Every structure is written in C-alpha cells, then in structure tokens.
Amino acid sequence: MSLLLDDVTLTYPDGDGRLTALDGVGLKVAGGDLVAVVGPSGSGKSSLLAVAATLVTPDRGRVVVDGVDTGTLDRAGKATLRRERIGIVFQQPNLLPALTAVEQVQVMAHLAGRGRGGGRGRARAAGDAARRRAMELLDAVGLAAEAGRRPHQLSGGQRQRVNIARALVNEPGVLLVDEPTSALDRERGEAVVGLLARLARERGAATLLVTHDPTHLGHATRTVTVRDGRLTAA
Ligand SMILES: Nc1ncnc2c1ncn2[C@@H]1O[C@H](COP(=O)(O)OP(=O)(O)OP(=O)(O)O)[C@@H](O)[C@H]1O
C-alpha cells in the first residue's frame, strides 16, 4: 500500500501556450501515512490529487500506485485500478438519492467486481459478503444505527461519513481526500478528519488529504505545501 509521484509535471492548455499546474513534483506516501497537502488557491492541490487518482495523465513523470506504474495502463486498466485500489473522498459526498446508507457502500464493493462469475450461489454469497463488509464499515464510522436511511434522512456530517465508508470498502492501498469538511462546521469537520486518519492508519492506506483547515494538520504524519505547482515540506 503506497503512492509514489516521481518528477510529475502537468500542464493545461492556456490560450496560445500552456499553464504549468505541477512542476517536477516528487512525493512518496507509505501505507498508514497521512500526508496533508496545503497551499494557496490555484497552487495545484486539486491537480495533484487528480494525477494521483489517475484521472489526469501528467505530461512527464511517473505515478505508481501499490507498485503499479500507472503509465503502463490503458484507460480500462486505470479504471480498474481506481475501482480496486484507490479510495476517493471529494468535498461533496455525491451519494445516490435512492439508496440507503448501507446500499451506497455495498454498491461500491460490487462495482469492484468482488466474487465476479461462478453462478448464482456464488453471486449471492458475494452479495452477502459485500453487505457484511458494508455494515462493518458503517459501524466503524459510527453509523450502524443509520444504515437504513437515505441521504436526505442524514445530516451533512453523516453523509460525509457514508462517503468515507464507501471509499474504504474495497480496502484501497491509496486514499485521496479533497477538503472533506468544507460542508461541515468546525467540530464535525474535526471529528470526520480524526476518523479518517484513524481508519487510514488502522487499514494501512497511503493517504493524501488536501485541506485549508490548520486544525486538521495535527492528524497528519507530515504536511507538504504546494506553491506554484512545486512541492515543499511545510
Ligand atoms: N482543467 C483546467 N484547465 C486549465 N487550467 C486549469 C484546469 N484546472 C486547473 N487549472 C489551473 O491550474 C492551476 C492549479 O489549479 P488547481 O485546481 O490544481 O489548484 P488548487 O490548489 O486545487 O486550488 P483551490 O485551492 O482554489 O482549489 C490553476 O492556475 C488553475 O487555474
């Protein structure tokens, strides 16, 4: 479980030229580490997460997830890698309105194709296992009692905790988190980040957390600053 960015440069088209969003970024995150990423608006934090998530391909450099050099994968290979090895928590939980909390998490386990193939009995056993894992995760985020509720019946903090359970259900080696508490008040935000840090540590995920909130930095193994697309230790 690890994430490695090696000399990553990313540019976007900008008028007649190119804008350099990431400039020779190197970063190594080991399993169980939580690296906080801070920096001014427009410095490249979201671009860093997008590259680490294999959603955007850098112009130069390598992104290695759990030992897999993502530059060697085609689109389908990257999609599979994302489903199976990368957990993503973005600002807004983006839950499916029709599904209960436990179903949101369960669906993610199914999407990763666990227990694929092998007839109806196998499929049912895989479904049961996915539900058990989903319930276990909901319990870990303190939402076992709310498992049957749909998003509109949950508070903002509870929705974000479902989101975290969903990101962790496939035991990702890499967890990428972007401003998870922007919709929450300070106290709830602090609780969500504390929970995230504990779960990432216990489950050994290599975690990147983009945050504007200095109170979150206490949960990090270390903090890095992005400025004009370059990385410096804080
Ligand atoms: N799709 C895009 N096309 C062109 N330029 C982009 C694109 N996405 C981001 N940029 C530019 O790249 C730079 C880095 O943007 P990025 O979103 O990574 O910054 P950020 O640190 O996450 O900012 P914020 O804290 O405001 O979310 C900025 O100058 C931004 O304008």
Ligand as a Chemical Component Dictionary entry (heavy atoms), coordinates in Angstrom:
data_LIG
# 
_chem_comp.id                   LIG 
_chem_comp.type                 NON-POLYMER 
_chem_comp.pdbx_formal_charge   0 
_chem_comp.three_letter_code    LIG 
# 
loop_
_chem_comp_atom.comp_id 
_chem_comp_atom.atom_id 
_chem_comp_atom.alt_atom_id 
_chem_comp_atom.type_symbol 
_chem_comp_atom.charge 
_chem_comp_atom.model_Cartn_x 
_chem_comp_atom.model_Cartn_y 
_chem_comp_atom.model_Cartn_z 
_chem_comp_atom.pdbx_ordinal 
LIG N1  N1  N 0 -8.899 21.970 -16.445 1  
LIG C1  C1  C 0 -8.075 23.021 -16.353 2  
LIG N2  N2  N 0 -7.717 23.717 -17.467 3  
LIG C2  C2  C 0 -6.876 24.756 -17.404 4  
LIG N3  N3  N 0 -6.301 25.201 -16.263 5  
LIG C3  C3  C 0 -6.622 24.559 -15.129 6  
LIG C4  C4  C 0 -7.528 23.448 -15.100 7  
LIG N4  N4  N 0 -7.640 23.020 -13.818 8  
LIG C5  C5  C 0 -6.863 23.821 -13.073 9  
LIG N5  N5  N 0 -6.240 24.757 -13.849 10 
LIG C6  C6  C 0 -5.263 25.748 -13.395 11 
LIG O1  O1  O 0 -4.178 25.040 -12.814 12 
LIG C7  C7  C 0 -3.708 25.708 -11.640 13 
LIG C8  C8  C 0 -3.813 24.771 -10.447 14 
LIG O2  O2  O 0 -5.202 24.523 -10.182 15 
LIG P1  P1  P 0 -5.707 23.553 -9.002  16 
LIG O3  O3  O 0 -7.185 23.432 -9.145  17 
LIG O4  O4  O 0 -4.897 22.331 -9.011  18 
LIG O5  O5  O 0 -5.355 24.443 -7.707  19 
LIG P2  P2  P 0 -5.799 24.260 -6.178  20 
LIG O6  O6  O 0 -4.568 24.467 -5.375  21 
LIG O7  O7  O 0 -6.527 22.985 -6.016  22 
LIG O8  O8  O 0 -6.807 25.484 -5.971  23 
LIG P3  P3  P 0 -8.025 25.664 -4.912  24 
LIG O9  O9  O 0 -7.424 25.642 -3.546  25 
LIG O10 O10 O 0 -8.567 27.020 -5.279  26 
LIG O11 O11 O 0 -8.997 24.545 -5.173  27 
LIG C9  C9  C 0 -4.551 26.977 -11.513 28 
LIG O12 O12 O 0 -3.820 28.041 -12.091 29 
LIG C10 C10 C 0 -5.799 26.660 -12.301 30 
LIG O13 O13 O 0 -6.342 27.853 -12.835 31 
# 
loop_
_chem_comp_bond.comp_id 
_chem_comp_bond.atom_id_1 
_chem_comp_bond.atom_id_2 
_chem_comp_bond.value_order 
_chem_comp_bond.pdbx_ordinal 
LIG N1  C1  SING 1  
LIG C1  N2  SING 2  
LIG C1  C4  DOUB 3  
LIG N2  C2  DOUB 4  
LIG C2  N3  SING 5  
LIG N3  C3  DOUB 6  
LIG C3  C4  SING 7  
LIG C3  N5  SING 8  
LIG C4  N4  SING 9  
LIG N4  C5  DOUB 10 
LIG C5  N5  SING 11 
LIG N5  C6  SING 12 
LIG C6  O1  SING 13 
LIG C6  C10 SING 14 
LIG O1  C7  SING 15 
LIG C7  C8  SING 16 
LIG C7  C9  SING 17 
LIG C8  O2  SING 18 
LIG O2  P1  SING 19 
LIG P1  O3  DOUB 20 
LIG P1  O4  SING 21 
LIG P1  O5  SING 22 
LIG O5  P2  SING 23 
LIG P2  O6  DOUB 24 
LIG P2  O7  SING 25 
LIG P2  O8  SING 26 
LIG O8  P3  SING 27 
LIG P3  O9  DOUB 28 
LIG P3  O10 SING 29 
LIG P3  O11 SING 30 
LIG C9  O12 SING 31 
LIG C9  C10 SING 32 
LIG C10 O13 SING 33 
# 
